[in-house]
Amino acid sequence: MKTKKLSEESLKHLIKTTQTNCHIADARHAGDFTLCVYLMKMREMYRWEQKASFNNVIEVDDVGDWLTSREELWDELEEQDYLPLEIEGQSFEAFDNEKINALLNPKGLIYSAGLGIRCRPHFFIGDLKQHYQRDGIDIFISTREYARDMAAPPAMMQGNLVFIRNESLRRMLWEKVEEWRMSPIDSPLGRAVAAYDFEGNVELALDKMADVESALIIEHEVGEVQAGKLLGDQQWNEMLNTLPRSAAEIMLRAIRDNLADSLTTLNKLLETDSPASIHFYFGSLTAMRKKLSPQLRASYESWYQSGNPSAIAEHIEVSRQHWERIGKACLQLFSEQGKEATGDIEKLVEKNIL
């Protein structure tokens, strides 16, 4: 028998509580962004709240009063604790995903609370589009979002749970398009953008781009789970949470991303055989990932010049072995030195650029 949906009153209360927790997280962590990124994130948060189309240009004047009001709200909430969620007479801690989703998933909803970069909490609630298992991993795909924070990562991995947020994916892709438009030079990202008709119909172009890229994002998150099994999730997370903010932290995240992609994403990228996706993948690599993996970038240039993906294919296994070895070496340094390992981790990684 089909489970009844939440009542309108219960859903509104759940959304309000989740959004309040999003505001608290934003209040505590908005300063983690550079000013440029902060303003872009807030502009897109404004667009989401106003339900404005991506075809609409959001001007600075449109956001000014709203931004002032939001920062005043943050001042009020910054010191508050995250609120528990009340659902059908039951109370749940904000990070109790398993119990909350056991109640919400049959009602067509999905909830997630987790920690991102620098232990920044992320919360969201949305419509559940699909749930399936792959190799013991539960993959949840959401569509419309009812509550979200300003960062809104399009994918999150927690243990053997993977959350793919299609609405946030579209917004992330739009931010990439806007990023390129601010400096429209010939680049992998620009080549990816050029493959879609953003000049003609932004919404349709984003839909098409998201359809293609969502499969690769799933692969990356599955790769993250597999990387966690190779490295030891508990020890790895302890290392990230213990080490001070430093280049070492950024390096460690890049190492795990590189390992994850060598396990799943790069093979899927070649299997898909979509030039736009290959351009987008390499155009979206972080500065640290590009710094640590010059051979990977060289393999892209080889493919771009020749159309032959063999250089990328040949790099995959080399990358997997290398980053697994370096990741475990970093863990060993941490087990020996604790938070004092920061400098030695940075030296180790600098000497093992691939």
C-alpha positions in Angstrom: 0.0 0.0 0.0 1.4 3.4 -1.0 2.4 5.6 2.0 0.6 8.9 2.3 2.4 12.1 1.7 3.2 14.5 4.5 0.5 16.9 5.2 1.0 20.4 3.9 1.5 21.8 7.4 4.1 19.1 8.3 6.0 19.7 5.0 6.0 23.5 5.6 7.4 23.0 9.1 10.0 20.5 7.9 11.1 22.9 5.1 11.3 25.9 7.5 13.4 24.0 10.0 15.8 22.7 7.4 16.1 26.1 5.8 16.9 27.6 9.2 19.7 25.1 9.6 20.9 26.1 6.2 21.0 29.7 7.3 22.9 28.8 10.4 25.5 26.9 8.3 25.7 29.9 5.9 26.1 32.3 8.8 29.1 30.3 10.1 30.8 29.6 6.8 30.0 32.3 4.3 33.4 33.8 5.1 35.1 30.7 3.7 34.6 32.0 0.2 36.5 34.7 -1.6 34.5 37.8 -2.2 34.0 37.1 -5.9 32.7 33.5 -5.2 30.6 34.7 -2.3 28.8 37.3 -4.4 28.2 34.8 -7.2 26.8 32.2 -4.7 24.5 34.8 -3.1 23.3 35.9 -6.5 22.3 32.4 -7.4 20.8 31.9 -4.0 18.7 34.9 -4.6 17.7 33.5 -8.0 16.6 30.2 -6.4 14.6 31.9 -3.7 12.9 34.2 -6.3 12.3 31.2 -8.6 13.8 33.3 -11.4 14.8 31.7 -14.7 18.4 31.5 -15.8 17.3 33.6 -18.8 16.8 36.5 -16.4 19.8 38.7 -15.7 20.2 39.3 -12.0 21.6 42.8 -11.5 23.6 44.0 -8.4 20.7 46.4 -7.5 18.3 43.5 -7.5 20.2 41.6 -4.8 21.4 44.6 -2.6 18.5 44.9 -0.1 18.0 41.1 0.0 21.7 40.6 0.7 21.7 43.1 3.5 18.6 41.5 5.1 20.2 38.0 4.8 23.4 39.1 6.5 21.4 40.6 9.3 19.5 37.3 9.7 22.9 35.5 9.8 24.0 37.8 12.7 21.0 36.6 14.6 21.5 32.9 13.9 25.3 32.4 13.9 25.5 31.3 17.5 22.4 29.1 17.5 22.6 25.3 17.5 21.2 23.3 14.6 17.6 22.6 15.1 16.1 19.0 15.4 13.6 18.0 12.8 10.0 17.3 13.9 8.2 14.8 11.6 4.9 13.2 12.4 5.3 13.6 16.1 8.9 12.3 16.1 12.0 14.3 16.8 15.3 13.7 14.9 18.8 15.2 15.2 19.6 17.3 12.2 22.3 14.8 11.0 20.3 11.6 11.5 19.9 11.0 7.7 19.1 7.3 8.0 16.2 7.6 10.3 14.8 10.8 8.6 15.0 9.3 5.2 13.4 6.0 6.3 10.3 8.1 7.1 10.6 10.6 4.1 11.6 8.4 1.2 8.4 6.5 1.0 6.6 9.9 0.9 8.6 10.9 -2.2 11.1 13.2 -0.3 14.8 13.1 0.2 16.8 14.8 3.0 20.5 15.1 3.5 22.8 16.6 6.1 26.5 16.2 5.9 29.9 17.8 6.2 31.8 19.2 3.2 35.0 21.1 2.8 36.5 22.4 6.0 33.7 20.5 7.9 31.1 22.9 6.5 27.6 21.5 7.1 25.3 21.1 4.1 21.5 20.6 4.4 18.8 20.1 1.8 15.4 18.6 1.3 13.8 17.9 -2.1 11.7 15.6 -4.2 13.0 12.1 -4.6 13.2 11.2 -8.2 15.0 7.9 -8.1 16.7 5.5 -5.6 18.7 2.5 -6.7 21.6 0.4 -5.5 24.9 -0.2 -7.3 27.6 -2.4 -5.9 26.2 -2.0 -2.4 26.0 1.8 -2.7 22.6 3.5 -2.3 22.2 6.3 -4.9 19.5 8.9 -4.4 18.6 11.4 -7.1 16.5 14.5 -6.3 14.8 17.1 -8.4 13.1 20.2 -7.0 14.7 21.4 -3.8 12.6 23.0 -1.0 15.5 24.0 1.3 19.2 24.5 0.6 22.3 26.4 1.7 24.2 28.9 -0.4 26.9 26.4 -1.4 24.5 23.6 -2.4 26.9 20.9 -3.7 25.4 18.9 -6.6 26.6 15.6 -5.1 27.4 14.3 -1.7 28.8 11.0 -0.4 28.2 9.8 3.1 29.5 6.3 3.8 27.7 4.1 1.2 25.1 6.7 0.5 25.3 9.0 -2.5 23.1 12.0 -3.1 22.8 13.5 -6.5 21.0 16.9 -6.6 19.8 17.6 -10.1 18.6 21.1 -9.4 21.8 22.1 -7.7 23.7 20.4 -10.6 22.0 22.8 -13.1 22.9 25.7 -10.9 26.5 24.6 -10.6 26.7 24.2 -14.4 25.3 27.7 -14.8 28.0 29.1 -12.4 30.6 27.4 -14.6 29.1 29.0 -17.7 29.1 32.4 -16.0 32.7 31.9 -14.8 33.8 31.3 -18.4 31.8 34.3 -19.7 33.7 36.6 -17.4 36.9 35.6 -19.2 35.9 34.1 -22.5 39.2 32.6 -23.7 39.7 29.4 -25.6 39.9 26.8 -22.9 38.5 23.4 -22.1 35.6 25.0 -20.2 34.8 27.4 -23.1 34.9 24.5 -25.5 32.4 22.6 -23.3 30.1 25.7 -23.1 30.3 26.1 -26.9 28.8 22.6 -27.4 25.4 23.8 -26.1 23.1 26.6 -27.3 23.4 28.9 -24.3 22.8 32.0 -26.5 19.5 30.6 -27.8 17.9 28.9 -24.8 19.7 28.8 -21.5 17.2 26.5 -19.7 17.2 23.9 -22.5 21.0 24.1 -22.8 21.3 23.5 -19.0 18.9 20.6 -19.2 21.0 18.9 -22.0 24.2 19.6 -20.2 22.9 18.3 -16.9 21.6 15.1 -18.5 25.1 14.3 -19.7 27.1 15.4 -16.7 24.9 13.8 -14.1 26.1 10.4 -15.2 29.7 11.4 -14.7 29.0 13.0 -11.3 27.5 9.7 -10.2 30.6 7.9 -11.3 32.8 10.3 -9.3 30.8 9.8 -6.1 30.9 6.0 -6.6 34.6 6.4 -7.1 34.7 8.3 -3.8 33.1 5.4 -2.0 35.6 3.0 -3.6 38.5 5.3 -2.7 37.3 5.4 0.9 37.5 1.6 1.0 41.0 1.6 -0.3 42.3 4.4 2.0 40.1 3.8 5.0 37.3 6.3 5.3 37.4 6.7 9.1 41.2 7.3 9.2 41.0 9.6 6.1 38.2 11.8 7.6 40.0 11.9 10.9 43.1 13.3 9.2 41.1 15.9 7.3 39.2 17.0 10.4 42.4 17.1 12.5 44.8 18.9 10.3 44.7 22.7 10.4 43.6 24.6 7.3 46.5 24.5 5.0 47.8 23.5 1.6 48.0 20.0 2.9 44.2 19.8 3.3 43.6 21.0 -0.2 46.2 18.5 -1.5 44.6 15.6 0.4 41.2 16.4 -1.2 42.8 16.6 -4.6 44.5 13.3 -4.1 41.2 11.6 -3.2 39.5 13.2 -6.1 42.2 12.0 -8.4 42.0 8.5 -7.0 38.2 8.4 -7.3 38.3 9.5 -10.9 40.9 6.9 -11.8 38.7 4.2 -10.3 35.5 5.2 -12.1 35.0 8.6 -13.8 37.8 8.5 -16.4 36.7 5.2 -17.7 33.1 6.4 -17.9 34.3 9.5 -19.7 36.0 7.5 -22.4 33.0 5.1 -22.6 30.6 8.0 -23.1 32.8 9.4 -25.9 31.3 12.9 -25.6 33.8 15.6 -26.6 31.7 18.2 -24.6 32.0 16.1 -21.5 35.7 15.6 -21.9 36.1 19.3 -22.3 34.0 20.0 -19.2 35.8 17.5 -17.1 39.2 19.0 -17.7 37.8 22.5 -17.6 36.4 21.9 -14.2 39.5 20.5 -12.5 40.6 22.6 -9.5 43.8 24.5 -9.5 45.3 22.0 -7.1 44.3 19.0 -9.1 45.9 20.5 -12.2 49.0 21.3 -10.2 49.3 17.7 -9.0 48.5 16.0 -12.3 50.3 17.7 -15.2 50.4 14.4 -17.1 46.6 14.2 -16.9 46.3 17.6 -18.4 48.9 16.6 -21.1 46.7 13.6 -22.0 43.8 15.9 -22.6 45.9 18.1 -24.9 47.0 15.0 -26.8 43.3 14.0 -27.3 42.3 17.5 -28.3 45.0 17.7 -30.9 44.6 14.2 -32.3 41.2 13.1 -31.4 42.8 9.9 -30.0 41.9 9.2 -26.4 44.7 6.6 -25.9 46.9 9.0 -23.8 44.0 9.5 -21.3 43.3 5.7 -21.3 47.0 4.9 -20.6 47.1 7.4 -17.7 44.2 5.9 -15.8 45.9 2.9 -14.2 49.1 4.8 -13.6 47.0 7.4 -11.8 45.2 4.9 -9.7 48.3 3.2 -8.4 50.1 6.5 -7.8 47.4 8.3 -5.8 46.5 5.2 -3.8 50.2 5.0 -2.8 50.5 8.7 -2.0 47.2 8.7 -0.1 48.4 5.8 2.1 51.7 7.5 2.6 50.0 10.6 3.9 47.9 8.5 6.3 51.1 7.0 7.6 52.6 10.4 8.3 49.4 11.4 10.1 49.3 8.3 12.2 52.9 9.0 13.3 52.7 12.8 13.8 49.0 13.7 14.1 48.3 17.4 13.3 52.1 18.0 13.3 52.3 16.1 10.0 51.1 19.1 7.9 54.5 20.1 6.7 55.7 16.6 5.9 52.5 15.8 4.0 53.0 19.0 1.9 56.6 18.0 1.1 55.6 14.4 0.3 53.0 15.5 -2.2 55.2 18.2 -3.8 57.8 15.5 -4.5 55.2 13.2 -6.0 53.5 15.3 -8.6 52.3 13.0 -11.5 
